[in-house]
């Protein structure tokens, strides 16, 4: 177990504990609803057209 392992472990630990109480809620579509931020991931663009089974 190196200092690098420890550092990464602590970073993951912090991230898990930061988001552990995050809950999904139904979206509010009313006119007064807060904005919704959407983030997408395009990592699948690097896979071949048909993924192996």
Helices and strands as residue ranges (DSSP letters): H 3-19, G 43-46
